Amino acid sequence: MYEHVKGQLLLSNVPSLAFDMLLTTYDIALIDQDFLSQFPWHYAIIDEAQRLKNPSSVLYHVLKERFIMPRKLLMTGTPIQNNLTELWALMHFCMPLVFGRLEEFLSAFKEAGDPSCCNSEIARNQFIKLKYVLGAFMLRRTKSKLIESGNLVLPPLTEITVMAPLVPLQKKVYVSILRKELPKLLAFASGALNAPSSRNIVVQLRKACSHPYLFPGIEPEPYQEGEHLVQASGKLVILDHILQKLHNSGHRVLLFAQMTKTLDILQDFLEWRKYSYERLDGSVRAEERFVAIRSFSQQSQKGSSTSKADESSEFVFMISTRAGGVGLNLVAADTVIFYEQDWNPQVDKQALQRAHRIGQKNHVLSINLVTSKTVEEVIMRRAERKLQLSHNVIGDDIVDQEGKEMSGPEDGDLRSVMLGLHKFDPLEMSNENSNQIDKNELIAIAERVVAFRYKLQSEIDDRKFEVNPVDMLHGTDILTRGGPESIKYDPDLDEATYREWVEKFKETSPSNHDSIIGVGNRRGILKDKHLKAQAAREKAEQKKLSKWEALGYVSLAVVDPVIPTEDNILSDSGSVNFVYGDCTDPSRFSASEPTVIFSCIDNSGNWGHGGLFDALQKLSASIPAAYQRAHEFGDLHLGDLHVVEITKDSGEVASGSPVRQWVALAVVQSYNPRRKVPRSNISIPDLECCLAKASFFASQNSASIHMPRIGYQDASDRSEWYTVERLLRKYAAVYGTNIFVYYYRRSG
């Protein structure tokens, strides 16, 4: 088109375009604004119009000021998400003469835009006037409207919010985070904390609410699957009982979470309970995505919901909300559980409609698991306020549009959440015995939640409920919410109260040198143990080094790593990535950084054949030579890690290699020719020792680690891989190292 118009411009001042309509994107409109703004467009249809909710954005300014568009039609499923300013921006974009200055608009509807006044008589009158004005310019056609008119029939939807308690371990982690971030909390009280720092605090607190094992060093050793995985999180305890009831009744579940690491823990839990499942997150390829959806959508031939779940189809579909919240049809499930909530409540609304949509025949039960008296509850209450505002202005809080913009938390959200922390008593949070609920109480909560499906089968209207375990203990009935009008709001934006809370928390907090959950004590014991062992070996070591020096041998074994500081226990740096490919060619994933190829070996001194052994030997002949020479000098011990650098001088490196590369040989298997199976299984303690050394070495050299998936003689022994995966995540986080685990894809 550009070349066509360019040619026309040479012939006349007014180009004659050879088309009636131009279909383009926001990005092209910005990139080619100088060219596209030359033409008067008779009509502009703008999809995903919530992109224009910020009147200060570059996109808004360019489209409004540079393009000639006398007639405009905006299409969006969320004309208002946070405040009335967003609504004004859209209306002013369409009709600047009708909707004038922002100050005038906000002044006319001041009480309506104030959450603290939304239930007042003045606010209600302003909402009526605003709806009347918008009625002349806005057409709403939603699923709820179709249901009301009788053009669409869907089964009932029941939404239940379960306020889960914190277990003692979670309380310790939660309070430890607040203590660690106390200087930042004080800075926020004085207005000196920026948005990224606030966001990091909130993310860490949300991780503690989901599961404490999301932090390295919290899960007790040895790393083995067991009941401790469930008992470490209040939400997971309740989820465990709910899934038992649903599985026995033949229901199927969509399980949503925000973080992929949370999905990892939920996957370990489902494996432990032996539930069948599918998983969908951002790392799943397109073809695998379709296979997972097809597999889950297989219905039981009997179609019964009163017997146990069909063994031939998966019971749970785990989904990352942002990766699978839109565009999927999963009506095979009749229960939707949100283990973690999104900042934007509209995103969760869309995710819920993966099951509650055309084609669904069963009553849909939606369960939101929220940790009470924590940052999660603050986020939930703020989400309710957003939905309340949308309901008051538009008259509907249900989103039907697919693929809308999914933004993260805004500065206003973070500020409200931070200020909302002041309602929690630090003394109560740090008390392990406060609000404890025994197992029978939690089972009763799960039964009460599942019972809602059958209790409300005969009701046509959708209903909303909130279940608070603490209230149930005190004999309080379940809070029923028939609609958004019944939601009560407390802005909790009193900065003076927040400052008082921070000062109170400061007074009740111990010194910064106290360890988090005894981790510091454990590390101190390990450090003392290392020092004693080192002293005992010093004399023999000196004699051995003298012999090696005389014979010209230099050991390539890595020394014991430096024990990380206590601050790293809650670090988010480092990651474990599962990829396809050849670990001896890491350039695909780490093209511009140093790399360490990690390989497991035994202490025999005999270099193996086939597989990774041949690939490493092809990479450099110095690798097997260094291994054999170490054996000759008695330098191969279980737990040793020998690092061989691949240098250009050897002439054996891939041509043009721009970065440094090492091969780390981990001695984790013993060899005894007298045994029936000469080579032993991989020793987990020695593997942990080698992983710690490799991670420390990689961090010192700003390198990433690349390794094949570590297998065992018994491929069905998943507990071994569970332990290995936990060790990888632990040391990746502690030393801030990126680890890539390769699944080798054979040709053909």
N, C-alpha and C positions, 0 to 999 in steps of 0.2 A: 504494500500500500504506500509506503514511504516513497519508493522510487516512482510510483505512478503519480503521486501528488507533486513530487519534485519536478517531474517532466511537465505537468500541467502548469505549474507556477511560471515556467519559462515562457509559456505561450500567452498567459493572461493573468490578470491580478486576482481573479476569483476562480479558484480551482473547481472543476466539475468532477465530483467524486463518483466512481463507478459502483456504488453500493448504497443501500438504504439504511443499513444498521452496522454499527461497530461494536463488537464484543471484546472487551479488554479487562485488565486487572488494575487494582490500585497501584501496584508497583510500576506498571507501564505508564499509567497516567502521570506518575511523579517523574519517572525517568525522561519521558518524551513530552513533558509539559510545554516546552517551547514550541514544539511542532503541533501538538494536538489542540492547543489553546488558540490556534489561528482560525479555527473554524467555528461558526455558530451552530451549536447543536440544538435542534428544535425540541428534543425531549431527552431527559436523562433518567434512566432507571438504575438505582444504586442498591445492589444487594448487600447483605451483611452491613447494614447501615449503622450498627453499633460501633463500627470503626470511626464514626464521626462524632462520638459522644464527647470528645475533648475539643472544645473550641480553640484551644491554644496549639493544637497539633499542626504539623506541616501539611499533612494531607487535607485537613479541614480548610486551612488557609488557601492552598493551591486550588482546590476544587471550587471554592466559593468566590475567590477574588480573580482568578486567572481565566477560568473557563466560562464561556457564555452559554448558560443553560436556563432559559426562561421558565421551563416546565420541568419539575422534578418529582419523582416517585421514589420514596425510600421504603425498603423492605427489610424488616428485622423481626426477630422473635423476642428481643429484649429492648424495647424502647427506653426502659429505665432500669438501671441495675443498682446504683448506689445513692443518687440524690437527684433533686429537681434540675440541677445545672445540666445534667446529661440530656434530660428531656428538652430543655430549652434549646440546647445546641442543635438537636435534630430539627425542631420546629423552626428555629431561626434560619437554619440552612435552607429550608424549603420556602419559608415565607418571612423574609426579614422585615417587611413592612407591617405585618400583623403582629409578629413576635419581635418586639424591638429590643431594647437593651436588657442585658441580663439582670442588672440591679432592679429594674422596674418589675421584671417577672418574679424575682425572688421576694421583692417587697409585697407584691400582690398576694403571694401564697406563702407568707413567712411561716405561719403556724403549721401549715400542711407539710412543710419541709423540715420541721423540727421534730425529731423522734420523741422528745419529752412532752410534746403538746399534741401528738397525733390523735389522742382520744378526747381532746377537749371539744366543746361545742363549736368554737370558732374554727378549729381545724376541720371538723366534719363538714361545716358549711363551705369552707374553701375547697375541700375535695369534691363536693357536689358541683361547684362552679367550674372547677378545672375539668372534671369529666364532661360537663356540658360543652365547654369550649373545644376540648379535644374531639368530641363526637363529630364535629363538622369537618375535621381534617384527618381523622384516623379511622381506619377500618380494621377491626380485629376479627380474625377467623381462626379459632383455635379448636383443639380437640374437645375441650369442655363445652364449647358452644355447639358443636355438632352433636354431642351427647345430649345436651339440653333440648335441642330441636328434634331429637329422635332419629336423626340421619345416621347416627353411629351408636352401636351398642357394644359396650365393653363391660367385663366383669368388675365387681367392686375392687377398690384399692384401699387397703388399710395401712397407714404409716404409723410406726411405733418408734419412739426415741427411748432407748434404754440407757439410763445413767449408771454406768458401771463404776464400782469403787476402785481406788488404788490399793494394790496389795502392798505389804510392807517394803518389799524390794523396790517397787516403783516409787514409793514415797522417798526412800533414801536417794534414789537417782534424781528425782525431781528437785528435792531440796538441795542436793549437791550442785545441780546446774545453777540454781538461783544464787547459791553462795559463790560459785566460781565467777558468775557474771555480775556480782554485786557492784563492782566499780562502774559497769555499764548501766546498771539500773539507777545508780546515783547520777550518772551523766544524763540519763534520760529525764530524770526529775528536774534537772537544771536546763533541759533543752539542748544539751550538747551532743546527743547521740544521733548518728545518721541512720538512714533507713536500712542499709545493708546489715549494720550491727544489730538493729532491732529485729530484722528478719531472721538472722542467725539464732538469736536467743529463742524466738518463738518456735523455730524449726526444731531446736534441741529439746525444748519442753514437749513438743508434740511427739517426738520420738520416744520420750520417756513414758508418755501416755499410751502409746501403741504397744511397745514391748521394750523392756530394758536391754534385751540382748542385741538391740540395734547399735549399742555402744560396745566397742572392743573392751575386753577384760572383765565384763560383767558376768558372762556365762561361766559357771563353775567348771573346773577341770575335774576329771577327763571329759572331753567333748563327746558326749554320747547322747543319743536320743532317749528321752524319758519323760516322765510326768512333770519334771521341773520346767519343761518348755511351756506347759499349759499354766502351771501354778504361778509363773513369774509375771503374769499380766491379768488384771481384773477383767478386761474385755475378752481376752482369750478364754478365760474360765467360763464366762457366760456363753460365748460362742460355741464352746465345746458341748455344753449341755443342749443348746438350741439345735445344733446339727444332729445330735443323737436323736432328738425327738423328730426332726424333719426326715432323717434317713429312715427311721422305723416306719414312718407314715407314707413313704413313697414320694416325697416332694423333692424338687430339684432346685438348686440354689445358684444365684449369681453373687459372687463375693467381690466387692470393690475395695481397693486400697489406693492410696496416693503414691506411696513410695515402692519402688521395685524391691528394696531390701525388706520391706514389710511382707511383700509377696513371697520372698524367700523363706521367711519364718513361717508364714501360713502354709507354704508348700511342705516344709518339714513337719508341721503339725498334721497335715492331711496324710502324709506318708506314715506317720507314727500311728494314726488312727485307722490306717488302711482304707481310707475313702478314695474312690476313683475321682479324678479331676482332669480338667484342661486348664491351661494357663495362656493368657494373652497380655503382652506388654509391648513396649516400644521396640524391644530387641527381636521380636518374632517376625520372621520374613513373611511376605505376602502369601506364598503358597502354603506355609505352615499355618498361617492365620485361617485360611479357608478350610484346611483339614480339621483344625480344632473346632471351628464353628459347626462343620458338618457332623463331626463325631458327637458333639454335645446335643445337636438338634435331633438325633435319632430318638424317636419316641418308643415307649414300650408298646408292644403289640396288643397287650391287654388294655392299656390305657387306664389302668386302675391307679388311684391315688391313695388307696387304703392299705396296700401291701408295701413291703420293703422296696427300696429303689431298684429299678431294673439293673441287673448286673452287667448287661451288655452296653449300657450307656453311662456316661460320667455323672456323678452326683453333684459335683461342684464345678463351676466355671469361674476361675480366678481372673480378674481383669484389673488392669491399671486404668483408673478413671479417665485420665487424659488420653490414653492410647485406645481405649475401646468404649468410651462413653457415648459415641455417636456412630451412626451408620450401621449398626448391627441389629439383626432381628433374632432374638433369643427367647421366643415365647415358649420354648420347651421348659423354661424355668418359671415357677410360680412364686418364688421367694427371692427377694433382693436384700442383701445385707451390705451395709456400708461400714466397713471396719474403720475407715478414716474418711473424714469429710473434706470436701474441697472448700477453698476460700470463697469461691463464688457459688452460692446455693443453686443457681440456675444450671451449673454443670452437673450437680448431683440429680437435679430434676430430669435432665436429659438422659443421664445414665439409667435412671429408674424406668424410663420408657423403652429400654431395650426389651423389657418383659411385659410391661403394661401397654400394649399396643394392639392394633388389628391382628387377629389371629390367636390371641390369648383367650382361652376358654375357662380358666380357673380363677378363682379369687386370688388376687395378688397381695402378698404380705411384704411390706418394706420395713426393714429394721435398721435403725441408725444406732450404732454403738458409740456412745460419747462418755468420756471419763469425767465424772462429776467433780466439781470444785477445782478445776484445772483450767489451763489455757484453752482446752478443747471446748469447754462449756462457754467460755467467753466468745469464741469464734462462732459457736452455734447460735448464741443469743443475737450476735450481730447479724448473722445470716437471716434470722427470723425478722429482724428489723428491716432488712432489705426487701424480703418478700412481702412484708406488711406494707411498705411504701409502694411497691409495685401493685399490690392488690388495691390499695386506696386510690391510686391514680388511674390505673388501667382497668381495674376491676377483675383481674385474673392473675394468678401467680404461677401458671403452668406454661412451660416453654415447649413449643412443638417444633420449632425450626431446627433442622439438622445442620451440623457443621458450623455453628456460630463461633465467634471469637472466644478463645479460652485464655484469658489473661490471668496472671498471678495476683498476689495481694498488692493492693495499692498502699500508698503512704498513709492514707486515712484509716485503712483497715489495720495496719500495723500499730498506729498510734492508739486506736481504740482498744486493741487487744492488750497492749502494754499497760494502758491505764486501768484496764479491767482486772489486772493481777491483784490490785489492792484489796479485793474482797476476801482473799484467802488468808486465813490465820497461819502464820509460819509455825507457831507452836503446835497447832493442830496437825499441820502437814507433816511435821517431824515426829509426831507421836505414832509409834507403830500400832498401838492398841486402839487408836481412835477409829470408830465406825467399822470395826471388823465384822465381816459377815461369814458365817460358816458355810460349809458346802451345801447343807440342806437348804439354806436360805437362797443360795444361787440357783439350785435346782428348781426351787419354787418359782423363782423369777422366770427361768426359761420356760417352765410349763405354762405360766401365766401369759407369756408373750405368744407362744405357739397357739394357745387356746383362743386367741383373738380371731384366728382364721375361721374357726367353726362357730364361734359366738356370733359373728357378724355376717354369716353366709347369707342370711335372708334380707340384709339391709342393702338398699340400692345406693345410697349416698356414700361417698368416700369419707373416711373418718381419720382423725389424727389423735394419737395418744402419747403420753409420756410416762415411763415407768422409772421411778426412783427407788432403788433398793433401800436406802436409808429411811425414806418415808414409809415403806412397807413394814420395816421393822418396828416403827412406832405406831403401826395400826392405821396409817393414812392410806386411803384408797388411791387408785391410779388416777392421775390427772387426765381428764378428757378434754380434747381440743376439737370442737366441731368445725372450726374454720379459722382463718387468719384473724378475724375480729376478736377472738377470745385470747389472743396472745398478749401478755402484759410485757411492758418494756421498762427497763431501767438503764438509762444511758451510761451511767458509771464513768462519767468523764470529768470527775472532780480531781484536778491536779493536786490540790492541797491534801486530799485524802491519800492520794498515791504517794506523795512525799512522806507523809506520816507512816505509811505502811513500810516504805523502804527503810526509814530510820528504825522502825520497830524490828524489822528483819535483821538489820545490821547489828542491833543490840543483842539479839538472840542467837546470832551466828557465831560459831567458834572461830578460832584463828584460821587463817588461810592455809596453815600447814597441816590441818587435819585431812586425813585421806578420805577418798570417796569409797565407801563400802569396803574399807579395809584393804584396798588394792595397794596402797602405799606400804602397809605393813608386810604384805606378802612379797612385794618387790624388795623391801629391805632384807627380809629373810633370804631371798634368792641371792641378793648381792653379797651378803655375809658368807653364804655357802660357796659362792664362786671364789671369794677371796681366800677362804680356808683351803679349798682344793688347789688353788694356784700356789699357795705357799708350800703345800705338801709335795708339789711336783717340781718346784724350782731347782732343786739339786740335780735330779735326774735330767731335767730339761737342759741344764747348762752342759752337762756331759755329752748329751746327744747333739747339741748344736755345735759343740767343738768338733765332733767327729764329722758332721755334715760339712762344716766349713773346710775341713782338711781335704775332703773328697770333692769339693766344688758343688755341693747340692744345696739348693735354696728351696725351702718348702713353699708351696703355693696355697697352703691351708689358711683359711680366714680365721682371725682371732675371734674370741667371744665378743658379741656385740655390746655396745654401750647400752645400759639399761635406760630406756626413755624416761623423760621427766613425767611427773604426775599430770601435767597439763594436757598431755596427749591422749589421756584416757577417753575424753569426749571429742576427739578430733574427727573431722569429716573428710580429711585428706586421704588419698589412696583409694584404690578400687580394685575389684576382681571382675574381670570380663571374660565371658565364655564365647569363643570364636571358632570358626572353621578355618583350617589351613595347616601349614607346615611351620612348626615352632622354630625350625632352624633358619627360616626366612622371615624374620619379624618386620621387614621393611614396610609391609602393607599397613601395619597398625602403628608403627613407631619409626617413621621414615627419617625424622630429623633429631632423634634423641638416642643416647647410648642405650644398649640393650644387654641383658644378661639371659642366656639360654640355660635353663635349669634342667638337669637330668639326674635320675637316680641310678646309682651303681652299687656293686657289692665290694667287699674288701679282698677279693681273690687276686687282683692284679691282672686278670685275664680279660682283655677287651672283648666284648661280645660281637655277634654278627647279626646282620639284618636290622630292619626298622631304624630306630633312632641311632643305634651304634654306627651303622653305615653312613647315615646322614651327617653325623658329627665328624666321622673320619674323612668324609668328602669335603667337609667344611675346612678342616685343617688337620694334617697328620700330627701336629704338635699336641693335639688333645689326647689320643691314646698313648702317645709317647710320654706325656707328663704323668698320666695315670699309672703306667707301668713303672716309671722311674720312682714314683712315690712309694710303690709297693716294695721295690728293691731296697729302699732306705727305711723301711718300717714306718712309713708315714701315712698308712691307711688305717684309720680307726673309725668305728661306728660313731656317727655324729660329726665327722669332719666334713668340711666343704672346701674343695680345691677349685680355685678360680684360675682359668687359663685365658689369657688375653689373646685374641686373634689379631695379629699385627699385619700391616701391609708388607713389612720387610720379608715375611716368610714367602710371599708370592702365592699364597694359597687362599687369600681372601677373595670374595667376589669383587670383580673389577669395579673401581670407582666408589668403593664404600666410603661415605663421607663422615661416618661417626664411629666411635669406639664400640667394640663388641667383646663380650667375655662369654665363656662357657663355664658354668658352675656345676661341678661334679659332686653330688651329695652321696656320701657313703652311708646308706641306710639299710643295707642287707648284709648279713653275714654269709660266709661260704665255708662249707665243710664237706670235703669229698666223701667222708665216711657216712654221711647221712643218706637216707633213702632219696630225699630231695635235697641235693647239696645246697641250693640257694634258698635262704629263708624268705618268709614274707617281709614286707617292708615294716621296719620298726617305727611305730608312731612317735615315741619319744625322740628318737634320733632324727626323724623327719622334721619334727617341730624345731629341734636345735638347728638343723640345716636351713629351714625356712627363715628362722630368726636371723641367722648369719647372712643369708642371701638378701633379705629385705634391708638389713642394715647396710650391707655393701652397696646395694643399688641406690639407697638414699644418699650415701656419701658421694656417689658418682652421678647423681641425677639421672639414673637409668631406670628402665622398666624391665620387668621379669617376664620371660616367655617360657612356657613349659607345656608338655603334653598332659592330658588328663591322666592322673596316676591311677593305674588299675591294679587288680589283685588276682591271685589265682582263682578265687571264688568270685566270679563276676556278680553274683547275686547278693553279696555281702554289702548292702547299702550303708550299714552303720559305719564302715570304714571310710567311705567317701564323705559321709556326713562330718566325721571328725576332721578329715583333710580340708574340706571346704571351710569349716569353722577356723582352722588354723590359718588358712590363706587370708580370710577376711580379717582375722585378728592382727596379723603382722603387716598386712597392707595398710591398715588404719594406724597402727602404732608408729610405723616408720614413714608413712605418707608415700607408699610405693604403689605404682600401678602394675597389677599382675594380670597377664593374659594366659588363660588356660585353653589349649588348642584341642579341638576334636578333629582328627584327621579324616578327610573325606577321600576315599579311594576312587580312582578313576574308573569310570564305567559303572 
